[in-house]
Amino acid sequence: LLQRLGVRWVRPNWTWAERPMEWAKRYGVGYCALMGVANGFVRGEVTEQEYTQFVGESVRRFKGCVRYWQLGNEFDVFHRGGPRSYVEAQRIGYAAAKAADPGCVVVGGSITDLEVRKAAWTEALDAGLAKYCDAYDFHFYSDLQTTEELLDFIHASCRARRAEKPIWVTETTQIGR
């Protein structure tokens, strides 16, 4: 079905189940693991040591199968401590991932409410997000014109801070006005 639909990438919630990775590899679909444990760390559900060990062991164990890792999801929604707490979780997870596999790609950002609260993005950049990821992720749930305006804002805010990175869009729906 993924091939028939033309799917080129998937971003499943990460578990140590190998079957989804095997399917992705078999059908030529890129695989980016979404580690929800980052959100759990910020909420105090796991300790820093548990978070670091889980990220490090996951990346080490699946090196060669998974190259792309996303630490947490939608920090503007799930990280009640705000952008600074998200960037701190990203810093810790990034260090653990890179220690386990310096060649892995760590995706950061994963912001969904950009249209409503642009300040969350600039606060994350100002807190140093660019140092702790290799690409940024955005979720656009808006019409095409608004999405284009948001992309312009993203590029301008990154340029102003010398924090440019590749941009990924892992969730989207284009709605009409």
Salt bridges, closest charged atoms under 4 A:
GLU45 OE2 - ARG43 NE 2.87
GLU57 OE1 - ARG60 NE 3.62
GLU74 OE2 - HIS139 ND1 2.76
GLU88 OE2 - ARG91 NH2 2.60
ASP101 OD1 - LYS63 NZ 3.99
GLU123 OE2 - ARG117 NH2 3.14
ASP126 OD1 - ARG161 NE 2.56
ASP134 OD2 - LYS98 NZ 3.02
ASP137 OD2 - ARG11 NH1 3.74
ASP137 OD2 - HIS139 NE2 2.93
ASP143 OD2 - ARG177 NE 2.71
GLU171 OE2 - ARG11 NH2 2.53
GLU171 OE1 - HIS139 ND1 3.58
